[in-house]
Amino acid sequence: MSTSTLLFIPAVTGQVQADYGWHMHDGTGAMMGYGWQGWGIAHGIFWLVILVAVVVITLALVRRLGSDDSKRNDSPRPTALEVLDERYARGEIDREEYLQRKKDLGAS
């Protein structure tokens, strides 16, 4: 190779790098010419769906773990008269005490 050829190769390589060259975008900021077109949009939507799914699952777990099922008793609490009736039925109190407490509660 001659000296002029060796001097010409770096000059050509420098010109290629300056014009288009070794960088991976086309000057518009789009990587390899694709950017947000085509697969870029699908890729963004994919990760958005993944993010939303993670948030929804996390919120569902927090709500489920935070709720105490023993506190969620849907049946109403028994009234004082119902408790008194149950105690009398089980034989815990006698007839006189039952009638006196029933009178005290205002029930006939």
Phi, psi and omega in degrees: 000144180272165181295324180293327178291317179296327178283333182285325183299310178296327180294319179292317179298318178296322179292320179296317179295323181288321182284299181232298163067214193269354178282158191260011177235165187264018179095345179263001182089000181271123182294124178053023177084359183263306177058226182271009178273148172063248183292334179298318179291316178298320178296317178296318178295319179302310182290330175295318178297317178299315180298315179298318180297318179296317180295315181296315180296319179297315179297320179297318179293319180296317179295319182291316180287332181281340182271140179254117184294333179291335178280344184265043178283113185284339180282140181290155178291145180291146178285168180297322180294321177295320177296316179299316178299318179295317180297320178293319180295324178282349179087016180287331179232154179271179185297315181298315180295318179301311181295322180295313181292325178295320177294320179297326179283348178090011178266147182273000000 
